[in-house]
Amino acid sequence: MFTSLRVPPVVRVTPRTATAALLLAPVAVLPLGVLAAAVVWAGGQLQLPPLAVAFAALAGLAVGSRALHLDGLSDVADGLTSSYDAERALAVMKSGTAGPAGVAALVLVLGAQAAALASLVNLASRGNGLRAALLVGALVCASRAALWIVGCALVPPARRDGLGVTFTQRVPVVVAVLGWLLLAALAALVDPVRGPLTVLVAALVVAALTAHTVRRFGGVTGDVFGAAIEVALLVLLVGLAGA
């Protein structure tokens, strides 16, 4: 669910397995974090065009996840703009096609992510390659903590079938809160003010997206999980790229 890397198949997903998967999501994506970090570091060392390197890093993340989260972002944008009727919106999201809103969301979010990553490539090109690489890898992993909010016990599934039923309402609220507080504390090591503030904003944005989709769809779907990851990554990159 988190990467396209081959792992032994899980024959039966129990509630315990689903909860563990959500809690360990930042660890599961570590290989992709390393990949993005390596691309940024290498691009900086080779003095390559920063924006091109940034898009290459994002391409690596997309390939490494089979663009699953980007698909979720596109579908959620289409669902939110297609109809105020929940069933109609869910049908649009399930159709598998990308409408104007979905395409616009992808362009804007990926463009903003790339712009923020480009500043880290610039940092790497000025002799701070290790710092830039570590920050990129950490932010990619931290963005998956968005699933702790979307999958928390307070958030219902929008459908009675599909990914949402298996992975929603699995993370205790106190665990989600403590997890994000830990991320804020770790971000303080990067910048004592900007770090925790950025993490707080990311959590609030993901919570707002989750609340809005619950209000519009009656709950969340697997697409909302993916959209939350991309939005969280955007906020974290923009907030901490210049730290």
Residue, then its C-alpha position, 0 to 999 in steps of 0.5 A: m500500500f505504501t511502496s511498490l517494493r516486493v514484500p511477502p503477501v499478506v493473506r488476511v488483513t486483520p484489524r491488528t495488521a491494519t493498525a500496525a500498517l498505519l502506525l508504521a507507514p513512515v518507516a515503510v516508506l523509508p526506501l523511497g525517502v532514501l531515493a528522493a534524498a539521493v536524487v536531491w544530493a546527487g543533483g546538488q553535487l552535479q550542479l544540475p538545474p534544481l527544478a529538474v532535479a526536484f521533479a526527478a525526485l518526485a517522479g521517483l516517489a511516484v514510481g515507487s508508490r505506483a502513483l497511488h497517492l497522486d491518484g487519490l489526490s486527483d480523485v478527491a479533487d474531482g469528487l469534491t467538485s463534482s457534486y454535493d450529493a455524496e453518492r454521486a461524488l463517490a461514484v466519480m471518485k471510483s470511475g478511475t478517470a481524471g477530470p479538470a479539478g483532479v488535473a489542476a490539483l496534481v499540477l498545483v500540488l506537484g508544482a509547489q512540491a517541486a518548487a520547495l524541493a528545488s530550494l533543497v537542491n540549491l542547498a545541496s549545491r552550496g555544500n550542504g548536501l548531507r543536510a538537504a538529503l537528510l531533510v528530504g528523506a525525513l519529510v517524505c517519511a513524516s508525510r505518511a503520518a497523515l494516515w494517523i489522522v485519516g485513520c484515527a478512531l473518530v473518522p468513519p469510512a465512506r463506503r461499506d467496502g473497499l480500502g476505507v473499511t479495512f484501514t479506517q478507525r484503527v489509530p487511537v486518537v491519543v496515539a495520533v496526537l502523541g505521534w504528531l507531537l513527537l514529529a513536532a519535537l523532532a522538527a524542532l531540531v531542524d528549526p526550533v520555531r519553524g519546525p514545530l509550527t510547520v508540523l502543526v500546520a501540516a496536521l491541521v491541514v490534514a485534519a481539515l481535509t479529513a473533516h471536509t471529506v467526512r462532511r461531503f462523503g459521509g466518511v473517508t475512502g482510500d483516495v483520501f488517504g493518498a490525498a492526505i499524504e500528498v498534502a502533508l508532504l506539500v506543507l512540510l516541504v514548503g515550511l521546512a525547505g528553507a529552514 
